[in-house]
Every structure is written in structure tokens, then in C-alpha cells.
């Protein structure tokens, strides 16, 4: 799950589409 902390820019939005719950956990 640590990789989500390193996400930036397009990578962050790509993850947002794939796992909103995970992103919401790291990015309140």
C-alpha cells in the first residue's frame, strides 16, 4: 500500500479510477 503514497499527477488519478477506497484512505 506504500506505493499509493508515492503517487503523483496522472498516476494518482489513474489509481483514483481503479480504487477510490484506497486513494480516499491516503488522500482525505
mmJSON file of the N, C-alpha and C atoms, coordinates in Angstrom:
{"data_MODEL":{"atom_site":{
"group_PDB":["ATOM","ATOM","ATOM","ATOM","ATOM","ATOM","ATOM","ATOM","ATOM","ATOM","ATOM","ATOM","ATOM","ATOM","ATOM","ATOM","ATOM","ATOM","ATOM","ATOM","ATOM","ATOM","ATOM","ATOM","ATOM","ATOM","ATOM","ATOM","ATOM","ATOM","ATOM","ATOM","ATOM","ATOM","ATOM","ATOM","ATOM","ATOM","ATOM","ATOM","ATOM","ATOM","ATOM","ATOM","ATOM","ATOM","ATOM","ATOM","ATOM","ATOM","ATOM","ATOM","ATOM","ATOM","ATOM","ATOM","ATOM","ATOM","ATOM","ATOM","ATOM","ATOM","ATOM","ATOM","ATOM","ATOM","ATOM","ATOM","ATOM","ATOM","ATOM","ATOM","ATOM","ATOM","ATOM","ATOM","ATOM","ATOM","ATOM","ATOM","ATOM","ATOM","ATOM","ATOM"],
"id":[1,2,3,4,5,6,7,8,9,10,11,12,13,14,15,16,17,18,19,20,21,22,23,24,25,26,27,28,29,30,31,32,33,34,35,36,37,38,39,40,41,42,43,44,45,46,47,48,49,50,51,52,53,54,55,56,57,58,59,60,61,62,63,64,65,66,67,68,69,70,71,72,73,74,75,76,77,78,79,80,81,82,83,84],
"type_symbol":["N","C","C","N","C","C","N","C","C","N","C","C","N","C","C","N","C","C","N","C","C","N","C","C","N","C","C","N","C","C","N","C","C","N","C","C","N","C","C","N","C","C","N","C","C","N","C","C","N","C","C","N","C","C","N","C","C","N","C","C","N","C","C","N","C","C","N","C","C","N","C","C","N","C","C","N","C","C","N","C","C","N","C","C"],
"label_atom_id":["N","CA","C","N","CA","C","N","CA","C","N","CA","C","N","CA","C","N","CA","C","N","CA","C","N","CA","C","N","CA","C","N","CA","C","N","CA","C","N","CA","C","N","CA","C","N","CA","C","N","CA","C","N","CA","C","N","CA","C","N","CA","C","N","CA","C","N","CA","C","N","CA","C","N","CA","C","N","CA","C","N","CA","C","N","CA","C","N","CA","C","N","CA","C","N","CA","C"],
"label_alt_id":[null,null,null,null,null,null,null,null,null,null,null,null,null,null,null,null,null,null,null,null,null,null,null,null,null,null,null,null,null,null,null,null,null,null,null,null,null,null,null,null,null,null,null,null,null,null,null,null,null,null,null,null,null,null,null,null,null,null,null,null,null,null,null,null,null,null,null,null,null,null,null,null,null,null,null,null,null,null,null,null,null,null,null,null],
"label_comp_id":["UNK","UNK","UNK","UNK","UNK","UNK","UNK","UNK","UNK","UNK","UNK","UNK","UNK","UNK","UNK","UNK","UNK","UNK","UNK","UNK","UNK","UNK","UNK","UNK","UNK","UNK","UNK","UNK","UNK","UNK","UNK","UNK","UNK","UNK","UNK","UNK","UNK","UNK","UNK","UNK","UNK","UNK","UNK","UNK","UNK","UNK","UNK","UNK","UNK","UNK","UNK","UNK","UNK","UNK","UNK","UNK","UNK","UNK","UNK","UNK","UNK","UNK","UNK","UNK","UNK","UNK","UNK","UNK","UNK","UNK","UNK","UNK","UNK","UNK","UNK","UNK","UNK","UNK","UNK","UNK","UNK","UNK","UNK","UNK"],
"label_asym_id":["A","A","A","A","A","A","A","A","A","A","A","A","A","A","A","A","A","A","A","A","A","A","A","A","A","A","A","A","A","A","A","A","A","A","A","A","A","A","A","A","A","A","A","A","A","A","A","A","A","A","A","A","A","A","A","A","A","A","A","A","A","A","A","A","A","A","A","A","A","A","A","A","A","A","A","A","A","A","A","A","A","A","A","A"],
"label_entity_id":["1","1","1","1","1","1","1","1","1","1","1","1","1","1","1","1","1","1","1","1","1","1","1","1","1","1","1","1","1","1","1","1","1","1","1","1","1","1","1","1","1","1","1","1","1","1","1","1","1","1","1","1","1","1","1","1","1","1","1","1","1","1","1","1","1","1","1","1","1","1","1","1","1","1","1","1","1","1","1","1","1","1","1","1"],
"label_seq_id":[1,1,1,2,2,2,3,3,3,4,4,4,5,5,5,6,6,6,7,7,7,8,8,8,9,9,9,10,10,10,11,11,11,12,12,12,13,13,13,14,14,14,15,15,15,16,16,16,17,17,17,18,18,18,19,19,19,20,20,20,21,21,21,22,22,22,23,23,23,24,24,24,25,25,25,26,26,26,27,27,27,28,28,28],
"pdbx_PDB_ins_code":[null,null,null,null,null,null,null,null,null,null,null,null,null,null,null,null,null,null,null,null,null,null,null,null,null,null,null,null,null,null,null,null,null,null,null,null,null,null,null,null,null,null,null,null,null,null,null,null,null,null,null,null,null,null,null,null,null,null,null,null,null,null,null,null,null,null,null,null,null,null,null,null,null,null,null,null,null,null,null,null,null,null,null,null],
"Cartn_x":[0.832,0.0,0.86,2.143,3.027,3.161,2.946,3.102,2.092,0.943,-0.082,0.391,1.279,1.815,2.711,3.31,4.258,3.574,2.274,1.562,1.488,1.63,1.542,0.937,0.308,-0.224,-1.156,-0.875,-1.729,-1.822,-0.726,-0.725,-1.768,-1.879,-2.85,-4.27,-4.558,-5.902,-6.213,-5.188,-5.385,-5.78,-5.117,-5.436,-6.816,-7.158,-8.467,-9.575,-9.361,-10.358,-10.403,-9.247,-9.169,-9.571,-9.196,-9.514,-9.779,-10.976,-11.329,-11.17,-11.523,-11.455,-10.015,-9.059,-7.658,-7.122,-7.463,-6.995,-7.594,-8.868,-9.556,-8.916,-8.352,-7.697,-6.408,-5.647,-4.371,-4.536,-5.584,-5.794,-7.16,-7.254,-8.517,-9.079],
"Cartn_y":[-1.211,0.0,1.252,1.091,2.242,2.95,2.213,2.801,3.923,3.843,4.868,6.218,6.18,7.412,8.121,7.339,7.899,8.381,8.125,8.503,10.015,10.461,11.897,12.135,13.271,13.641,12.606,12.194,11.258,9.915,9.495,8.214,8.221,9.342,9.462,9.333,10.015,9.969,8.589,7.911,6.562,5.615,5.759,4.934,5.292,6.556,7.012,6.269,6.026,5.312,3.827,3.281,1.841,1.493,2.342,2.029,3.283,3.821,5.058,4.891,3.738,3.497,3.602,3.066,3.107,4.532,5.235,6.611,7.504,7.293,8.1,7.911,6.728,6.437,7.247,7.347,8.062,9.554,9.916,11.332,11.788,12.18,12.601,13.85],
"Cartn_z":[0.0,0.0,0.0,0.328,0.391,-0.945,-2.039,-3.366,-3.593,-2.92,-3.106,-2.581,-1.578,-1.007,-2.021,-2.923,-3.882,-5.163,-5.272,-6.492,-6.653,-7.895,-8.173,-9.541,-9.732,-11.043,-11.638,-12.877,-13.614,-12.894,-12.275,-11.559,-10.447,-9.771,-8.683,-9.212,-10.32,-10.9,-11.467,-11.996,-12.526,-11.396,-10.275,-9.11,-8.577,-8.674,-8.208,-8.94,-10.22,-11.025,-10.66,-10.297,-10.028,-8.595,-7.645,-6.24,-5.434,-5.567,-4.867,-3.355,-2.851,-1.408,-0.901,-1.67,-1.264,-1.324,-2.379,-2.546,-1.467,-1.18,-0.181,1.191,1.406,2.68,2.823,1.739,1.779,1.518,0.751,0.426,0.93,2.186,2.793,2.137],
"occupancy":[1.0,1.0,1.0,1.0,1.0,1.0,1.0,1.0,1.0,1.0,1.0,1.0,1.0,1.0,1.0,1.0,1.0,1.0,1.0,1.0,1.0,1.0,1.0,1.0,1.0,1.0,1.0,1.0,1.0,1.0,1.0,1.0,1.0,1.0,1.0,1.0,1.0,1.0,1.0,1.0,1.0,1.0,1.0,1.0,1.0,1.0,1.0,1.0,1.0,1.0,1.0,1.0,1.0,1.0,1.0,1.0,1.0,1.0,1.0,1.0,1.0,1.0,1.0,1.0,1.0,1.0,1.0,1.0,1.0,1.0,1.0,1.0,1.0,1.0,1.0,1.0,1.0,1.0,1.0,1.0,1.0,1.0,1.0,1.0],
"B_iso_or_equiv":[0.0,0.0,0.0,0.0,0.0,0.0,0.0,0.0,0.0,0.0,0.0,0.0,0.0,0.0,0.0,0.0,0.0,0.0,0.0,0.0,0.0,0.0,0.0,0.0,0.0,0.0,0.0,0.0,0.0,0.0,0.0,0.0,0.0,0.0,0.0,0.0,0.0,0.0,0.0,0.0,0.0,0.0,0.0,0.0,0.0,0.0,0.0,0.0,0.0,0.0,0.0,0.0,0.0,0.0,0.0,0.0,0.0,0.0,0.0,0.0,0.0,0.0,0.0,0.0,0.0,0.0,0.0,0.0,0.0,0.0,0.0,0.0,0.0,0.0,0.0,0.0,0.0,0.0,0.0,0.0,0.0,0.0,0.0,0.0],
"pdbx_formal_charge":[null,null,null,null,null,null,null,null,null,null,null,null,null,null,null,null,null,null,null,null,null,null,null,null,null,null,null,null,null,null,null,null,null,null,null,null,null,null,null,null,null,null,null,null,null,null,null,null,null,null,null,null,null,null,null,null,null,null,null,null,null,null,null,null,null,null,null,null,null,null,null,null,null,null,null,null,null,null,null,null,null,null,null,null],
"auth_seq_id":[1,1,1,2,2,2,3,3,3,4,4,4,5,5,5,6,6,6,7,7,7,8,8,8,9,9,9,10,10,10,11,11,11,12,12,12,13,13,13,14,14,14,15,15,15,16,16,16,17,17,17,18,18,18,19,19,19,20,20,20,21,21,21,22,22,22,23,23,23,24,24,24,25,25,25,26,26,26,27,27,27,28,28,28],
"auth_comp_id":["UNK","UNK","UNK","UNK","UNK","UNK","UNK","UNK","UNK","UNK","UNK","UNK","UNK","UNK","UNK","UNK","UNK","UNK","UNK","UNK","UNK","UNK","UNK","UNK","UNK","UNK","UNK","UNK","UNK","UNK","UNK","UNK","UNK","UNK","UNK","UNK","UNK","UNK","UNK","UNK","UNK","UNK","UNK","UNK","UNK","UNK","UNK","UNK","UNK","UNK","UNK","UNK","UNK","UNK","UNK","UNK","UNK","UNK","UNK","UNK","UNK","UNK","UNK","UNK","UNK","UNK","UNK","UNK","UNK","UNK","UNK","UNK","UNK","UNK","UNK","UNK","UNK","UNK","UNK","UNK","UNK","UNK","UNK","UNK"],
"auth_asym_id":["A","A","A","A","A","A","A","A","A","A","A","A","A","A","A","A","A","A","A","A","A","A","A","A","A","A","A","A","A","A","A","A","A","A","A","A","A","A","A","A","A","A","A","A","A","A","A","A","A","A","A","A","A","A","A","A","A","A","A","A","A","A","A","A","A","A","A","A","A","A","A","A","A","A","A","A","A","A","A","A","A","A","A","A"],
"auth_atom_id":["N","CA","C","N","CA","C","N","CA","C","N","CA","C","N","CA","C","N","CA","C","N","CA","C","N","CA","C","N","CA","C","N","CA","C","N","CA","C","N","CA","C","N","CA","C","N","CA","C","N","CA","C","N","CA","C","N","CA","C","N","CA","C","N","CA","C","N","CA","C","N","CA","C","N","CA","C","N","CA","C","N","CA","C","N","CA","C","N","CA","C","N","CA","C","N","CA","C"],
"pdbx_PDB_model_num":[1,1,1,1,1,1,1,1,1,1,1,1,1,1,1,1,1,1,1,1,1,1,1,1,1,1,1,1,1,1,1,1,1,1,1,1,1,1,1,1,1,1,1,1,1,1,1,1,1,1,1,1,1,1,1,1,1,1,1,1,1,1,1,1,1,1,1,1,1,1,1,1,1,1,1,1,1,1,1,1,1,1,1,1]
}}}
